[in-house]
Amino acid sequence: MALNRTSTGCSPDTETSGRAAFGSHLRYTLRHLYDPVALTRSKLPQVFALGAVEDPLETLRQMLLSAIEALKPDTSVPAQAPVWRVYRILYERYVEQFSQDEVATHLALGTRQLRRQEQHALQVLADFLWTHYDLRLAPPLQSRQPSRADRVAGAEITGTAAPSRDQELDWLRMKYPRELVALADIIQPGLRTIAPLLRELGVRVECSPLEALPPILVQPTGLRQALSAVLTVAVRSAPGGTMRIGVRAREQAIEIDVETTAAHPSPEGPTPDDVDNLNLAREIISISKGLLQVVAGYGKNEPFQVKILLPVPAQVTVMVIDDNADALQLIERYLARTRYHFIGCTDPEQAITLAEEMHPQIILLDVMLPGIDGWELLGRLREHPKMHDVPIIVCTILAQEQLASVLGAAGFIRKPVSQTALLAALDQQATPQAKESGKAHPHKLKTAP
């Protein structure tokens, strides 16, 4: 994309400060490349003059991904060359969105060493973009400084106004995917958090056994905070009394009952903070597809009782067909600790045979395959008597969503794919609504075994 700018000249000092400011804004944008809420705060669409583009944020995302890919060395360059290290750091940190610890482990670096090399890699990318798009005459920028709200979120974001409650919830919804976790890993940290409050108010805790319960599919970070909020309200309602946490497994759900018996029930009832904590907990729990219900009481001289339902998912087998072993490894890492069971296939010639044996409920298909063309394989799977009902998601670097749909694909994802985008595409095919309506794909989805 060429930028239309009028050359007026630029002093060395101005260009130096402009480059520094651009680098700080680039770092922020890359760290939030797949976060639509945070990405709206980026100044780079203005820098790249994307105001007239239909979707400036998506255009910006593709520009940055293409720039990183442009820095990929030729295969003739030795694997240990510094240019390869620059590309791998940029790719893993910002395309794949892995943490610094994960990338440091993968590249056999110390965390401090990775930070220095990541700074260098960002500078290389910034220099490439500055030169390639001739940004000397772009609108001037001020270097970003993290605000108080951004430090709370753990990100380097600038802004004079703190994010709204809805923005914080949107950030939480986008930042952390749902994972399979043990209920004990949610309740026990919550009890440890409120332990000082239990001692101060003299409240005794009774809790059902947490062993032998099926794992739940939730967003652990948010759910732990929501449960701590609920338990805090419960303890405050029962000074000198007892808080009981009952847990039982139901069909496709875990039910948690929190109720209290107070030695001296409060004549004043819940405080505004208690009401706000419960309402916020309800919203956070809904992000994990759970429900919070105030069952009884919660008034003057009445006991406190709430019921929480958290989903227990059926496992969904996903077969991924891609001849790139690194791509398969990435998808496998994305699906770890989710309800999706990964099966990889690098040989398209064996794909149908493997599918017959493993009975996948969803197939993720790359179309750039050796031997059998991916589009041809899509057609064979659609015509196969045992496979034609299985939804197929095409995952490719090609901009061929319409062709994929016409040929019978249930969904489409452009590479490089983020974990958030992948899980969203799989969830669309695995939901009961998709099975019943047939809107998500043109075939009926098989029921999980």
SEROKE-153577 format. One line per 10 residues: number of its first residue (from 1); their letters; for each residue x, y, z of N, C-alpha, C. Coordinates in steps of 0.05 Angstrom, whole numbers. Atoms other than C-alpha are relative to their C-alpha. Example, Ala and Ser with C-alpha at 12.3 -4.5 7.8 and 13.67 -1.06 7.14 Angstrom:
<atoms>
1	as	18:-24:0:246:-90:156:18:24:0 ~ -16:-24:-1:273:-21:143:-15:22:14
</atoms>
This chain:
<atoms>
1	malnrtstgc	17:-24:0:0:0:0:18:25:0 ~ -16:-24:2:32:65:-22:-14:24:13 ~ 11:-23:-13:22:128:19:5:25:-17 ~ -2:-24:16:9:193:-17:7:24:18 ~ -9:-21:-17:51:246:19:14:21:-17 ~ -14:-22:14:79:313:-2:26:5:14 ~ -26:-3:-13:153:320:11:5:30:7 ~ -7:-27:-9:170:382:52:26:1:16 ~ -25:0:-14:234:360:84:-4:-6:30 ~ 3:8:-28:248:336:155:28:2:13
11	spdtetsgra	-26:-3:-12:305:356:202:8:-27:13 ~ -9:25:-12:349:299:231:-12:-3:28 ~ 10:2:-28:326:315:303:-30:-8:-1 ~ 28:7:2:253:313:282:-5:-28:-8 ~ 3:27:9:261:248:246:8:-20:22 ~ -9:17:-22:298:217:305:-22:-3:21 ~ 22:2:-20:242:235:354:-24:-13:-12 ~ 23:13:13:190:214:303:3:-30:-1 ~ -6:29:0:223:145:296:-5:-12:28 ~ 3:11:-28:225:136:372:-29:-2:8
21	afgshlrytl	29:1:-7:151:154:380:-14:-22:-16 ~ 13:21:16:132:109:322:6:-27:12 ~ -7:25:-12:170:52:355:-16:-7:24 ~ 16:5:-24:132:59:420:-29:-7:-7 ~ 27:6:9:65:60:384:-1:-27:-14 ~ -1:26:13:85:0:342:1:-22:20 ~ -2:21:-21:103:-40:404:-28:-5:12 ~ 27:3:-11:34:-26:434:-18:-14:-19 ~ 18:11:20:-2:-43:370:5:-30:-4 ~ -7:28:4:35:-109:361:-9:-17:24
31	rhlydpvalt	8:16:-23:21:-131:432:-30:-4:2 ~ 30:2:-1:-54:-120:421:-11:-5:-29 ~ 6:3:28:-56:-142:348:-27:-14:-4 ~ 26:15:3:-117:-188:359:-21:9:20 ~ 19:-10:-20:-152:-147:412:-14:24:-12 ~ 14:-21:14:-205:-105:377:-5:25:17 ~ 5:-23:-17:-218:-61:438:25:17:3 ~ -26:-14:-4:-145:-44:452:10:12:-26 ~ -10:-9:26:-130:-37:378:-12:26:-9 ~ 12:-26:8:-178:21:371:15:23:12
41	rsklpqvfal	-16:-22:-12:-130:61:415:26:5:-15 ~ -25:-3:15:-73:52:366:-1:25:-18 ~ -3:-24:17:-49:115:329:10:-7:-28 ~ -13:7:25:-19:75:272:-18:3:-25 ~ 17:-5:24:-81:79:226:3:29:-10 ~ -5:-27:8:-69:154:226:27:3:-14 ~ -27:-1:11:5:145:213:1:-10:-28 ~ 0:12:26:-8:100:154:-22:11:-19 ~ 20:-13:16:-64:145:128:-22:-20:-10 ~ 20:20:7:-117:91:131:-29:9:5
51	gavedpletl	27:-11:-6:-176:137:145:-21:-7:-20 ~ 20:5:21:-209:123:78:-4:-30:-5 ~ 3:29:4:-201:47:82:-25:-10:14 ~ 25:11:-11:-265:7:96:4:-11:28 ~ -6:12:-26:-234:-32:154:29:7:8 ~ -28:-8:-5:-172:7:178:15:-19:19 ~ -14:17:-19:-157:-39:237:8:-27:-12 ~ -8:25:14:-158:-103:195:22:5:-20 ~ -21:-7:20:-117:-68:141:26:4:14 ~ -25:-4:-16:-67:-46:194:12:-27:9
61	rqmllsaiea	-9:27:-9:-64:-117:222:14:-15:-23 ~ -13:14:23:-49:-146:153:26:13:-9 ~ -25:-14:7:3:-93:139:23:-8:18 ~ -21:7:-20:41:-109:203:8:-30:-3 ~ -7:29:4:36:-185:191:17:-3:-25 ~ -15:2:25:61:-176:120:28:11:4 ~ -27:-11:-5:119:-133:145:18:-20:15 ~ -15:21:-14:140:-187:194:8:-22:-19 ~ -6:22:19:136:-239:139:21:9:-20 ~ -20:-10:19:178:-194:94:28:-2:12
71	lkpdtsvpaq	-26:2:-14:234:-199:146:10:-29:2 ~ -8:28:-2:235:-275:141:24:-6:-19 ~ -23:4:17:304:-295:114:-5:-22:-20 ~ 1:21:20:314:-338:53:9:-27:13 ~ -7:26:-12:321:-413:67:30:-6:-3 ~ -29:4:3:394:-408:44:16:12:23 ~ -13:-12:-23:410:-366:105:3:-20:23 ~ -4:19:-22:440:-408:162:-20:5:23 ~ 20:-2:-21:390:-423:217:9:16:24 ~ -10:-14:-23:435:-392:270:6:29:-5
81	apvwrvyril	-5:-27:7:441:-326:234:-17:19:16 ~ 16:-19:-16:419:-264:274:-27:8:-13 ~ 25:-8:13:366:-247:221:-22:-20:5 ~ 20:20:-6:331:-312:235:-11:4:29 ~ 9:-6:-28:329:-295:310:-19:23:1 ~ 18:-23:1:298:-228:294:-28:-9:-10 ~ 25:8:11:244:-260:252:-15:-18:19 ~ 14:19:-18:228:-316:301:-11:14:25 ~ 11:-15:-23:221:-268:359:-25:16:-8 ~ 24:-15:9:174:-223:320:-23:-18:-5
91	yeryveqfsq	22:18:7:134:-282:294:-13:-12:25 ~ 11:14:-24:126:-318:361:-13:19:19 ~ 11:-19:-19:115:-256:403:-25:14:-10 ~ 22:-18:9:67:-218:358:-19:-13:-20 ~ 18:15:17:39:-265:305:-14:-22:16 ~ 11:22:-17:30:-324:352:-9:10:27 ~ 7:-12:-25:23:-278:413:8:-17:24 ~ -10:15:-23:64:-323:459:13:20:20 ~ -12:-16:-21:90:-295:525:30:1:-3 ~ -29:-1:0:162:-274:536:12:-26:11
101	devathlalg	-10:25:-12:172:-335:580:-1:-23:-19 ~ 3:22:19:146:-382:527:20:2:-23 ~ -19:-4:22:189:-352:472:29:-4:10 ~ -26:4:-11:250:-351:517:6:-30:3 ~ -4:29:-3:241:-425:532:4:-13:-28 ~ -1:12:27:230:-442:458:27:6:-13 ~ -25:-8:13:293:-403:436:24:-5:18 ~ -22:6:-18:335:-427:495:14:26:9 ~ -11:-25:-9:345:-356:521:-9:6:28 ~ 10:-10:-25:341:-324:589:-20:22:-5
111	trqlrrqeqh	21:-20:4:282:-277:599:12:28:-5 ~ -13:-26:3:328:-217:607:13:3:-28 ~ -13:0:27:366:-236:544:-21:3:-22 ~ 21:-2:20:301:-245:505:-10:29:-1 ~ 10:-28:0:278:-175:526:18:18:-16 ~ -19:-16:15:341:-144:498:-2:-6:-30 ~ 2:7:28:335:-183:433:-27:7:-12 ~ 26:-9:9:261:-168:428:0:29:-7 ~ -2:-29:5:276:-94:433:14:5:-27 ~ -15:-2:26:326:-102:376:-18:-8:-23
121	alqvladflw	17:9:22:276:-141:334:-22:21:-6 ~ 20:-21:4:223:-87:345:12:24:-15 ~ -13:-23:14:273:-34:322:4:-7:-29 ~ -4:8:28:289:-74:259:-27:3:-15 ~ 26:-2:13:214:-79:243:-8:29:-3 ~ 7:-28:1:203:-5:259:16:14:-23 ~ -17:-12:21:261:15:213:-10:-9:-27 ~ 10:10:25:233:-29:158:-26:15:-8 ~ 26:-14:5:163:2:163:5:29:-6 ~ -5:-29:3:191:73:169:10:5:-28
131	thydlrlapp	-11:-4:27:231:65:105:-19:-9:-22 ~ 17:11:21:183:22:65:-24:18:-6 ~ 23:-18:4:124:70:76:7:29:2 ~ -10:-28:0:167:133:79:-16:17:20 ~ 16:-12:-21:138:156:146:12:26:11 ~ -12:-25:-10:182:218:153:-21:22:2 ~ 20:-22:1:122:262:136:-27:-8:11 ~ 25:9:-12:70:222:174:-7:20:23 ~ 8:-17:-22:29:259:227:18:-4:25 ~ -18:3:-23:74:273:288:-14:-15:23
141	lqsrqpsrad	11:15:-22:66:227:348:16:6:25 ~ -14:-1:-26:83:231:422:5:-29:9 ~ -6:27:-10:117:170:453:-21:-8:21 ~ 20:10:-19:68:127:492:12:-4:27 ~ -7:5:-27:72:124:567:-23:-16:13 ~ 21:16:-12:34:71:607:-16:16:21 ~ 17:-13:-20:-25:99:646:-5:-19:24 ~ 6:16:-24:-49:75:714:-19:-23:-8 ~ 18:21:8:-107:36:682:14:-21:-16 ~ -14:20:16:-59:4:633:18:-17:17
151	rvagaeitgt	-17:17:-17:-12:-18:688:-17:-21:14 ~ 18:20:-12:-71:-52:722:-5:-23:-19 ~ 5:20:20:-85:-88:657:25:-15:-9 ~ -25:13:7:-12:-106:651:9:5:-28 ~ -8:-6:27:-3:-72:584:11:28:-2 ~ -12:-26:4:35:-12:557:-19:16:-18 ~ 21:-15:14:-25:31:537:0:28:10 ~ 1:-28:-8:-32:106:539:-29:10:-2 ~ 27:-12:2:-96:144:553:-5:17:24 ~ 5:-18:-22:-120:201:596:-24:-10:16
161	aapsrdqeld	24:10:-14:-186:166:614:3:-30:5 ~ -1:28:-6:-190:99:649:-21:-15:-16 ~ 20:15:16:-226:43:610:-26:-3:16 ~ 26:4:-13:-300:36:625:-2:-29:9 ~ 5:28:-9:-328:-25:659:-5:-19:-23 ~ 5:17:23:-353:-52:593:26:-5:-16 ~ -26:4:13:-284:-41:562:17:-20:14 ~ -16:19:-16:-251:-78:619:-11:-29:-4 ~ 12:26:4:-300:-136:610:6:-10:-28 ~ -7:8:27:-288:-136:535:29:-9:-2
171	wlrmkyprel	-29:7:0:-213:-137:547:3:-28:13 ~ -1:26:-13:-222:-196:595:-10:-22:-18 ~ 12:20:18:-266:-232:545:19:-7:-23 ~ -18:5:22:-214:-224:489:27:-10:8 ~ -28:5:-8:-150:-231:529:5:-30:6 ~ -4:27:-10:-160:-300:560:-20:-19:-12 ~ 19:21:10:-190:-361:525:-10:-17:23 ~ 9:19:-20:-231:-411:563:18:-25:0 ~ -17:24:-3:-192:-471:589:-14:-21:17 ~ 9:21:-17:-206:-538:620:16:1:26
181	valadiiqpg	-14:-2:-26:-190:-532:694:-16:-16:21 ~ 13:14:-22:-205:-570:758:-14:21:18 ~ 14:-19:-17:-257:-536:803:16:7:24 ~ -17:-5:-23:-209:-543:861:20:23:-5 ~ -18:-21:7:-162:-496:824:-13:27:-1 ~ 15:-25:-1:-216:-443:826:-9:6:29 ~ 11:-4:-26:-247:-452:895:22:4:21 ~ -20:-1:-20:-184:-464:936:16:26:0 ~ -12:-27:0:-148:-400:913:-19:21:11 ~ 19:-19:-10:-212:-362:928:-2:0:30
191	lrtiapllre	1:2:-29:-214:-388:999:26:11:13 ~ -26:-11:-11:-140:-371:1010:-1:31:-1 ~ 1:-29:3:-154:-300:985:-16:12:23 ~ 18:-12:-20:-210:-288:1035:6:-9:28 ~ -7:11:-26:-176:-324:1093:2:22:22 ~ -1:-21:-21:-159:-259:1130:-28:11:8 ~ 27:-10:-6:-232:-236:1124:-15:-21:17 ~ 13:21:-16:-256:-303:1151:8:1:29 ~ -10:-2:-27:-212:-295:1212:-10:25:14 ~ 8:-25:-12:-231:-223:1223:-29:-1:9
201	lgvrvecspl	28:1:-7:-306:-238:1222:-9:-25:14 ~ 6:25:-15:-301:-306:1256:-19:-18:-15 ~ 18:17:16:-335:-344:1199:13:-27:-5 ~ -10:27:5:-326:-420:1194:-9:-9:-28 ~ 6:9:27:-324:-454:1126:-4:-30:-1 ~ 4:29:6:-353:-521:1105:-2:-2:-30 ~ -2:2:29:-338:-544:1035:-3:-30:-8 ~ 2:28:10:-359:-607:997:26:-9:-12 ~ -24:11:13:-304:-653:971:1:10:-29 ~ -3:-10:27:-276:-626:906:14:-20:-19
211	ealppilvqp	-12:20:16:-243:-689:882:-21:-15:-17 ~ 17:17:17:-272:-734:827:-21:15:-15 ~ 18:-16:16:-308:-677:794:11:4:-28 ~ -11:-4:28:-303:-668:718:11:28:-3 ~ -11:-27:4:-262:-609:693:-21:18:-12 ~ 19:-20:10:-299:-545:676:14:16:-22 ~ -11:-16:22:-289:-503:613:-6:29:6 ~ 4:-27:-9:-280:-432:639:24:17:-6 ~ -23:-18:1:-236:-371:638:10:3:28 ~ -9:1:-28:-196:-383:701:6:27:13
221	tglrqalsav	-8:-26:-11:-169:-313:711:-24:16:10 ~ 23:-15:-8:-236:-279:712:-17:-15:20 ~ 17:15:-18:-273:-336:747:10:1:29 ~ -11:-1:-27:-225:-336:806:-8:27:14 ~ 7:-25:-11:-238:-262:816:-30:2:6 ~ 29:-1:-5:-313:-270:809:-8:-17:25 ~ 6:17:-23:-315:-327:860:9:14:26 ~ -9:-15:-24:-273:-286:909:-19:22:8 ~ 20:-21:-5:-324:-230:902:-25:-12:13 ~ 24:13:-11:-382:-277:916:5:-9:29
231	ltvavrsapg	-7:10:-27:-347:-308:976:3:23:20 ~ -2:-24:-17:-331:-239:1003:-27:10:10 ~ 27:-8:-7:-404:-219:1001:-12:-20:20 ~ 11:20:-18:-423:-285:1034:11:2:28 ~ -12:-2:-26:-374:-277:1091:-9:25:15 ~ 9:-25:-13:-395:-205:1104:-29:-3:10 ~ 28:3:-9:-467:-230:1111:-3:-18:25 ~ 2:21:-21:-450:-281:1166:21:3:21 ~ -20:-3:-21:-406:-252:1221:-5:-20:23 ~ 3:19:-22:-393:-305:1274:-15:-26:-8
241	gtmrigvrar	16:23:8:-430:-357:1232:15:-19:-18 ~ -11:21:17:-418:-409:1178:-6:5:-29 ~ 4:-1:29:-408:-408:1103:3:-28:-11 ~ -1:27:11:-424:-473:1067:2:2:-31 ~ -4:2:30:-400:-488:996:-6:-28:-8 ~ 8:26:10:-437:-546:966:5:-3:-30 ~ -7:4:28:-414:-575:900:-11:-27:-9 ~ 9:25:11:-447:-628:857:0:1:-31 ~ -1:2:29:-441:-652:785:-28:-4:-11 ~ 25:4:14:-501:-644:740:6:-6:-29
251	eqaieidvet	-5:6:28:-510:-661:667:12:25:-14 ~ -15:-21:14:-458:-619:629:3:25:16 ~ -4:-24:-16:-450:-572:688:8:-8:28 ~ -6:3:-28:-422:-565:758:-16:22:15 ~ 16:-19:-15:-468:-532:809:14:6:27 ~ -12:-9:-25:-439:-492:866:-21:16:16 ~ 19:-14:-18:-484:-471:924:15:13:23 ~ -13:-14:-22:-458:-418:972:-22:12:17 ~ 20:-10:-19:-501:-405:1033:13:5:27 ~ -11:-7:-26:-489:-375:1101:-21:-2:22
261	taahpspegp	17:-2:-24:-517:-379:1171:14:19:18 ~ -13:-20:-16:-502:-317:1212:-8:-3:29 ~ 6:1:-29:-498:-316:1288:-19:24:6 ~ 17:-24:-4:-529:-246:1285:-5:13:-27 ~ 5:-11:27:-561:-230:1218:0:30:0 ~ -2:-29:2:-549:-160:1194:-28:13:-3 ~ 26:-14:3:-609:-114:1204:-1:19:-23 ~ -1:-20:21:-585:-69:1148:-1:-12:-28 ~ 0:12:26:-580:-119:1091:25:6:-16 ~ -24:-3:17:-530:-115:1033:8:29:-3
271	tpddvdnlnl	-9:-27:6:-487:-54:1022:1:4:-30 ~ -3:-5:29:-480:-20:954:23:-15:-12 ~ -24:15:10:-411:-52:947:-7:-29:-3 ~ 8:28:3:-442:-121:959:-16:-4:-25 ~ 16:2:24:-493:-109:905:17:2:-25 ~ -18:-4:23:-440:-84:857:18:-24:-5 ~ -18:24:2:-394:-143:872:-15:-24:-12 ~ 15:22:11:-449:-193:857:-8:4:-29 ~ 7:-5:28:-471:-159:793:25:-3:-18 ~ -24:3:15:-399:-156:769:8:-29:-2
281	areiisiskg	-6:29:1:-388:-229:788:-18:-14:-20 ~ 19:12:19:-450:-247:748:10:4:-29 ~ -9:-6:27:-422:-213:686:26:-15:-7 ~ -25:14:5:-353:-244:693:-5:-30:-3 ~ 7:29:2:-383:-314:704:-13:-5:-27 ~ 13:4:26:-424:-304:640:21:-2:-22 ~ -22:2:20:-358:-296:602:9:-29:-3 ~ -7:29:0:-344:-369:622:-24:-17:-7 ~ 24:14:8:-414:-388:596:-14:-12:25 ~ 12:9:-25:-436:-396:669:-23:18:8
291	llqvvagygk	23:-16:-10:-495:-370:709:3:4:30 ~ 1:-5:-29:-501:-338:778:-28:9:6 ~ 28:-6:-7:-568:-335:812:-1:4:30 ~ 6:-4:-29:-587:-305:880:-25:-16:6 ~ 22:19:-5:-631:-361:907:-19:10:21 ~ 18:-7:-22:-658:-336:973:14:20:17 ~ -11:-19:-20:-649:-282:1025:11:24:-13 ~ -14:-24:9:-600:-227:1012:-16:25:7 ~ 15:-23:-9:-642:-179:1052:5:3:30 ~ -4:-4:-29:-648:-154:1123:-7:-24:16
301	nepfqvkill	4:22:-18:-642:-208:1176:-6:-26:-15 ~ 4:24:15:-641:-261:1122:27:-13:-8 ~ -25:13:8:-588:-313:1103:7:7:-29 ~ -10:-5:27:-547:-307:1040:3:-27:-15 ~ -3:24:16:-551:-360:985:1:6:-29 ~ -2:-3:29:-528:-361:913:6:-27:-12 ~ -6:25:15:-523:-416:860:16:8:-24 ~ -17:-5:23:-469:-417:807:1:-26:-17 ~ -2:23:19:-472:-463:746:23:5:-19 ~ -23:-2:17:-408:-475:707:1:-23:-20
311	pvpaqvtvmv	3:21:21:-404:-514:641:22:-22:2 ~ -17:23:4:-374:-584:635:-3:-9:-29 ~ 4:4:29:-361:-592:561:5:-29:-8 ~ -7:25:13:-362:-654:518:25:4:-17 ~ -24:-2:16:-295:-667:485:-8:-1:-30 ~ 4:-1:29:-294:-649:411:26:-6:-14 ~ -24:8:15:-243:-683:365:3:17:-25 ~ -6:-17:23:-211:-637:315:24:-12:-15 ~ -22:10:17:-169:-665:258:11:23:-17 ~ -13:-22:14:-119:-615:229:17:-12:-22
321	iddnadalql	-15:10:23:-93:-629:159:18:22:-11 ~ -19:-20:9:-30:-590:143:27:-13:-2 ~ -25:14:4:36:-613:114:23:14:15 ~ -20:-15:-15:74:-561:156:-1:-9:29 ~ 0:10:-27:95:-594:221:0:22:21 ~ 0:-22:-19:108:-527:254:-29:11:4 ~ 27:-9:-2:37:-505:238:-17:-19:17 ~ 15:19:-16:9:-569:268:7:3:29 ~ -9:-3:-28:51:-559:331:-13:25:12 ~ 12:-24:-10:24:-488:337:-30:-5:7
331	ierylartry	29:5:-4:-49:-511:330:-3:-18:25 ~ 1:18:-23:-36:-567:381:3:16:26 ~ -4:-16:-24:-10:-515:431:-25:18:5 ~ 24:-16:-4:-71:-471:418:-23:-16:12 ~ 23:16:-9:-118:-529:433:5:-14:27 ~ -6:12:-26:-82:-553:496:-17:13:21 ~ 17:-10:-22:-126:-546:558:-26:12:-9 ~ 27:-8:8:-188:-534:517:-17:-25:-3 ~ 16:24:3:-246:-580:502:5:-14:-27 ~ -5:11:27:-217:-594:433:24:-19:1
341	hfigctdpeq	-21:21:1:-177:-659:424:13:1:-27 ~ -15:-4:24:-123:-650:372:9:-26:-13 ~ -11:22:17:-107:-700:316:13:13:-24 ~ -14:-12:22:-54:-679:266:5:-19:-23 ~ -5:16:24:-44:-704:195:17:17:-19 ~ -17:-14:19:14:-682:151:-1:-11:-28 ~ 1:13:26:1:-730:93:-29:1:-10 ~ 27:-1:10:-61:-711:53:-10:-26:-13 ~ 8:26:12:-60:-779:19:-12:-19:21 ~ 10:18:-22:-75:-811:87:-23:14:16
351	aitlaeemhp	19:-16:-16:-125:-758:110:-27:-14:3 ~ 27:13:-1:-189:-795:92:1:-25:16 ~ -3:25:-15:-164:-861:120:1:6:30 ~ -2:-8:-29:-145:-827:186:-26:10:10 ~ 26:-10:-8:-211:-791:188:-20:-22:5 ~ 18:23:-4:-248:-857:180:5:-14:26 ~ -8:14:-25:-209:-886:239:-6:17:25 ~ 1:-17:-24:-212:-826:286:-27:14:5 ~ 26:-13:-2:-282:-799:272:1:28:11 ~ -1:-28:-10:-266:-725:280:-28:13:-3
361	qiilldvmlp	25:-15:2:-324:-678:293:3:26:-14 ~ -6:-24:16:-290:-619:260:27:-5:-14 ~ -25:2:14:-235:-617:207:10:28:-7 ~ -13:-25:7:-187:-559:199:19:-6:-23 ~ -14:8:24:-158:-561:128:15:23:-13 ~ -15:-18:16:-101:-524:96:-3:-9:-29 ~ 5:7:28:-109:-521:20:26:-1:-17 ~ -26:1:14:-35:-513:0:15:-25:9 ~ -10:27:-8:-17:-587:4:14:-13:-24 ~ -14:15:21:31:-631:-35:-17:-24:-10
371	gidgwellgr	15:23:10:2:-686:-79:-29:8:-6 ~ 29:-7:3:-73:-677:-70:-3:30:6 ~ 7:-28:-5:-95:-605:-78:-20:2:22 ~ 18:-3:-23:-130:-580:-15:-29:3:-8 ~ 28:-4:10:-192:-559:-55:-11:-27:-9 ~ 9:27:9:-195:-629:-85:-6:-18:24 ~ 4:15:-24:-188:-660:-16:-26:9:14 ~ 25:-9:-11:-245:-616:9:-24:-12:-14 ~ 22:13:15:-289:-643:-47:-3:-29:7 ~ 2:29:-7:-271:-715:-31:-13:-4:28
381	lrehpkmhdv	11:3:-26:-287:-705:42:-30:6:0 ~ 28:-7:1:-354:-672:25:-16:-22:-13 ~ 14:21:14:-372:-731:-20:1:-27:15 ~ -4:25:-13:-349:-786:28:-24:-6:18 ~ 25:7:-15:-409:-823:59:3:3:30 ~ -4:-2:-29:-377:-821:129:9:28:9 ~ -12:-26:-7:-348:-751:125:-17:24:-9 ~ 13:-23:12:-398:-709:88:-15:17:20 ~ 14:-16:-20:-433:-687:152:19:14:19 ~ -20:-12:-18:-368:-666:187:7:28:-10
391	piivctilaq	-7:-27:9:-358:-590:184:30:3:-4 ~ -28:-5:7:-293:-569:151:5:30:-1 ~ -9:-28:-1:-258:-503:166:25:2:-17 ~ -24:-4:16:-210:-481:112:18:21:13 ~ -19:-17:-13:-148:-449:141:24:4:-19 ~ -19:-4:21:-102:-417:90:9:30:-1 ~ -9:-27:4:-61:-355:72:-15:13:-23 ~ 14:-10:23:-104:-347:10:-26:14:7 ~ 25:-14:-5:-161:-297:8:-22:-13:-17 ~ 19:15:16:-211:-349:-17:-24:-9:16
401	eqlasvlgaa	23:8:-17:-268:-348:33:-25:-7:-17 ~ 24:6:16:-322:-346:-21:3:-27:-14 ~ -4:26:13:-291:-405:-59:-3:-22:20 ~ 3:21:-20:-286:-445:5:-29:-5:7 ~ 28:3:-6:-359:-432:20:-15:-15:-22 ~ 13:13:23:-381:-452:-50:6:-29:-2 ~ -8:28:2:-342:-516:-46:-8:-17:25 ~ 11:15:-22:-376:-536:19:13:3:27 ~ -13:-4:-26:-331:-510:75:-20:12:19 ~ 17:-11:-20:-366:-495:140:10:27:11
411	gfirkpvsqt	-12:-25:-10:-318:-439:160:26:6:-15 ~ -24:-9:14:-257:-401:137:17:17:19 ~ -18:-16:-16:-195:-373:173:24:7:-17 ~ -24:-8:14:-138:-333:143:24:-5:18 ~ -26:2:-15:-67:-351:164:15:27:-2 ~ -5:15:-25:-31:-332:207:-24:3:18 ~ 24:0:-16:-85:-350:256:7:3:29 ~ -4:-3:-29:-89:-329:329:-16:-22:14 ~ 15:19:-15:-113:-375:384:-29:9:4 ~ 27:-10:-3:-173:-330:395:-18:-5:-25
421	allaaldqqa	16:4:25:-195:-334:322:-5:-29:-5 ~ 4:29:3:-184:-409:320:-22:-11:18 ~ 20:11:-19:-225:-424:382:-28:11:-7 ~ 26:-11:8:-280:-377:358:-12:-15:-23 ~ 9:15:23:-284:-414:292:-9:-28:8 ~ 8:27:-9:-286:-482:327:-25:1:16 ~ 25:-3:-16:-338:-458:377:-24:3:-17 ~ 23:-4:18:-382:-436:320:-11:-26:-12 ~ 9:25:11:-383:-506:292:-8:-21:21 ~ 5:20:-21:-388:-542:359:-24:6:17
431	tpqakesgka	22:-8:-17:-447:-504:390:-25:-15:-8 ~ 26:12:7:-516:-536:394:-15:16:-20 ~ 15:-17:19:-544:-476:356:9:-6:-28 ~ -10:6:27:-499:-493:297:-11:-27:-10 ~ 10:26:8:-523:-565:298:-29:2:-8 ~ 29:-1:5:-597:-546:300:-7:17:-24 ~ 8:-19:21:-599:-487:253:12:-5:-27 ~ -15:5:24:-548:-509:202:10:26:-12 ~ -9:-25:11:-530:-435:193:31:2:0 ~ -29:-2:-1:-457:-445:213:13:-17:-22
441	hphklktap	-10:16:21:-447:-498:160:-23:-15:-14 ~ 22:11:16:-488:-533:106:-7:-29:7 ~ 5:28:-6:-487:-601:139:-6:-3:30 ~ 6:5:-28:-512:-630:204:25:-10:14 ~ -24:7:-15:-458:-636:257:-5:-25:16 ~ 3:25:-14:-447:-704:286:2:5:30 ~ -1:-2:-29:-459:-713:360:25:-11:11 ~ -24:10:-12:-398:-721:404:-4:-28:12 ~ 3:27:-12:-386:-794:424:2:1:30
</atoms>
